[in-house]
Amino acid sequence: MKRRITLAVLVAAILLLTTVAVADSYITETLRDRHGNTWTVRGIWGELDGLRVFYPQPPNGKIWVDTSRMEIIRQKVPRTETITVRDTLYTPTATISQKAVGDHRVVLHVNNPNYFDVKAHIELKSLSPDEEALEFEVQREENVVLSPGKNDIIFDSAKRHEGMTSYEVTIRVVENLHPNIHPDYIVVRGVGKHYPELPLYIAFLKPEVTLNSNNASTESAFGTNWTVRNPNTIDFDYKIEIEDARGKREIQTGRLAPGQMINGFESGIPSKDSTNTQTITATLDPEHENKKVNNASFTFVIAPATISLSPSYSDAPMETEVRREPTGCAYGPNTHAVTYQWNGANYTVNSTVTNNSNIPITVTAEVDGNSATYNLGPYGSTAGPVASGQTRDPYTVNASTRWHTHTSSNSTTIPVKGWVEIARESFTCNPPPPEED
C-alpha cells in the first residue's frame, strides 16, 4: 500500500517516548516532508500526544508526523489521560492436554502474555482422527477473547479409541482490546502462532466391575451378582466373561453409553469340593489394540461344618457301701463303720452346628446317636441335636457333622465323682487301764 502524505520529521528524542509494535504488522508508506521531498519508508502508524505519527523500521532516530491532520487533532483530541500508549503486542502461546483420563475432550491452554485482552481465531486440526469422529477433524473457535494469562478452550479430541495422536494448532490474533487503543489499531494482522504438530496420548478408563454373593440362604437361590459400568464420556463396545470351576464362558456383549451401568446374576455354586474362585472380566473396546480390561472376583469358601458341645451334669446316687475303718484308739475300739455312696452323673449335652462356608449348605449333625439335618445359610449356625442320660462311670459323648464330602467331629466327657462318704459311726476311745499298786 503506497500513498503520499505530507509529514514533518521530528528529532530522535521524541521517538524514545514509545515502543514499536510487532514486526509482522509493519507496512510501507510513501511520505513527503515539508520541503517536498518524498520518501518510501517501512514502519507502523501510531499516536503520540494526540498526533498521528509513523515509526520507521528499523529505527533511524526520527519519526514522521502527519501535519495534514494536526489541526483536526488539536481540535478533537486535546492532551488527556485517554491518549493511546503504544505497547508491544506479544503473541499468545499454547499447550494441549486431555481434559481428564476417560474424557474424549482436549483442552487447549492458551497463554496471553499481554496485560490486556486480545481477540483471536483458533483452529485445532486432528492429524489422526478416528473414523467415528471425522466430523471433528477440524474445529474452529472464532473471535475468542483471551484474558491475560491462561485461557482454557475445550475441543473434541476426535478420538474414540485409546492411543497416541497429534494436533495442528493455529492461533491468529485479530483484535487488540487494550482499553485505550486507537480505532486505527484495533484490527491486528500478521500476529499469531502456528504449531504444526502437538503430540498427545488420549487415555480412557477401565470399566468398573463388581462381583458379590447374593447371600441367599438356600442353595437353589444362591449365586453371585455382578455389575459393569462405563466411567468414560463416550460410548464403548463391551464384552463380559465369567470364569470359574465350571470353565470360561462369554455371558454378554453390547454397547455401553457414558456412565451406564449394567448388572446380572450368575446362578449356582461352581464347586463344593474345595475353596474356588469365580472371576468376571469386562472389556471395553474389545476389538481394538488398546482395549480396557478390568475384573472382579468372588471366592467360594468351602469348609467342613463344625459342632460345638455344651455339657451340663449333676450327681446321680447309684449304690452304698459300709466299710470298717480304724479308729486310731490305743485302747479300743479298733474300728468303726463308715458308709460310702457311689455318685454317677445325670447329664445333658446341647450342641451348636456352624456353617464355616460362605455358601448355603445342607448338613447332617449327630450327637450320641441322635441326628438331624439342617439347612444353613452362609456362615450360619443353629442349635443341634441334644443328648441326655445317666451314667455310672465317666462317659464320652461323641458328635459329628457331614455335608457333601466334608465331615467333622467333636466329643466331650461326662465326669463322675465315684465313692463319696455319706455317714460315719461315732465312737469314743476307751480309757487306758488303771495302774497297778
Rosetta blueprint (number, residue, H / E / L):
1 M L
2 K L
3 R L
4 R E
5 I E
6 T E
7 L E
8 A E
9 V E
10 L E
11 V L
12 A H
13 A H
14 I H
15 L H
16 L L
17 L L
18 T L
19 T L
20 V L
21 A L
22 V L
23 A H
24 D H
25 S H
26 Y L
27 I E
28 T E
29 E E
30 T E
31 L E
32 R E
33 D L
34 R L
35 H L
36 G L
37 N L
38 T E
39 W E
40 T E
41 V E
42 R E
43 G E
44 I E
45 W E
46 G E
47 E E
48 L E
49 D L
50 G L
51 L E
52 R E
53 V E
54 F E
55 Y E
56 P E
57 Q L
58 P L
59 P L
60 N L
61 G L
62 K L
63 I E
64 W E
65 V E
66 D E
67 T H
68 S H
69 R H
70 M H
71 E H
72 I H
73 I H
74 R H
75 Q H
76 K H
77 V L
78 P L
79 R L
80 T L
81 E L
82 T L
83 I L
84 T L
85 V L
86 R L
87 D L
88 T L
89 L L
90 Y L
91 T L
92 P L
93 T E
94 A E
95 T E
96 I E
97 S E
98 Q E
99 K L
100 A L
101 V L
102 G L
103 D L
104 H L
105 R E
106 V E
107 V E
108 L E
109 H E
110 V E
111 N E
112 N E
113 P L
114 N L
115 Y L
116 F L
117 D L
118 V E
119 K E
120 A E
121 H E
122 I E
123 E E
124 L E
125 K E
126 S E
127 L L
128 S L
129 P L
130 D L
131 E H
132 E H
133 A H
134 L H
135 E H
136 F H
137 E L
138 V E
139 Q E
140 R E
141 E E
142 E E
143 N E
144 V E
145 V E
146 L E
147 S L
148 P L
149 G E
150 K E
151 N E
152 D E
153 I E
154 I E
155 F E
156 D E
157 S L
158 A L
159 K L
160 R L
161 H L
162 E L
163 G E
164 M E
165 T E
166 S E
167 Y E
168 E E
169 V E
170 T E
171 I E
172 R E
173 V E
174 V E
175 E E
176 N E
177 L L
178 H L
179 P L
180 N L
181 I L
182 H L
183 P H
184 D H
185 Y H
186 I L
187 V E
188 V E
189 R E
190 G E
191 V E
192 G E
193 K E
194 H E
195 Y E
196 P E
197 E E
198 L E
199 P E
200 L E
201 Y E
202 I E
203 A L
204 F L
205 L L
206 K L
207 P L
208 E E
209 V E
210 T E
211 L E
212 N E
213 S E
214 N L
215 N L
216 A L
217 S L
218 T L
219 E H
220 S H
221 A H
222 F L
223 G E
224 T E
225 N E
226 W E
227 T E
228 V E
229 R E
230 N L
231 P L
232 N L
233 T L
234 I L
235 D L
236 F E
237 D E
238 Y E
239 K E
240 I E
241 E E
242 I E
243 E E
244 D E
245 A L
246 R L
247 G E
248 K E
249 R E
250 E E
251 I E
252 Q E
253 T E
254 G E
255 R E
256 L E
257 A L
258 P L
259 G L
260 Q L
261 M E
262 I E
263 N E
264 G E
265 F E
266 E E
267 S E
268 G L
269 I L
270 P L
271 S L
272 K L
273 D L
274 S L
275 T L
276 N E
277 T E
278 Q E
279 T E
280 I E
281 T E
282 A E
283 T E
284 L E
285 D L
286 P L
287 E L
288 H L
289 E L
290 N L
291 K L
292 K E
293 V E
294 N E
295 N E
296 A E
297 S E
298 F E
299 T E
300 F E
301 V L
302 I L
303 A L
304 P L
305 A L
306 T E
307 I E
308 S E
309 L E
310 S E
311 P E
312 S E
313 Y E
314 S E
315 D E
316 A E
317 P E
318 M E
319 E E
320 T E
321 E E
322 V E
323 R E
324 R E
325 E E
326 P E
327 T L
328 G L
329 C L
330 A L
331 Y L
332 G L
333 P L
334 N L
335 T E
336 H E
337 A E
338 V E
339 T E
340 Y E
341 Q E
342 W E
343 N E
344 G E
345 A E
346 N E
347 Y E
348 T E
349 V E
350 N E
351 S E
352 T E
353 V E
354 T E
355 N L
356 N L
357 S L
358 N L
359 I L
360 P L
361 I E
362 T E
363 V E
364 T E
365 A E
366 E E
367 V E
368 D L
369 G L
370 N E
371 S E
372 A E
373 T E
374 Y E
375 N E
376 L E
377 G L
378 P L
379 Y L
380 G L
381 S E
382 T E
383 A E
384 G L
385 P L
386 V L
387 A E
388 S E
389 G E
390 Q E
391 T E
392 R L
393 D L
394 P L
395 Y E
396 T E
397 V E
398 N E
399 A E
400 S E
401 T E
402 R E
403 W E
404 H L
405 T L
406 H E
407 T E
408 S E
409 S E
410 N E
411 S E
412 T E
413 T E
414 I E
415 P L
416 V L
417 K L
418 G E
419 W E
420 V E
421 E E
422 I E
423 A E
424 R E
425 E L
426 S L
427 F L
428 T L
429 C L
430 N L
431 P L
432 P L
433 P L
434 P L
435 E L
436 E L
437 D L
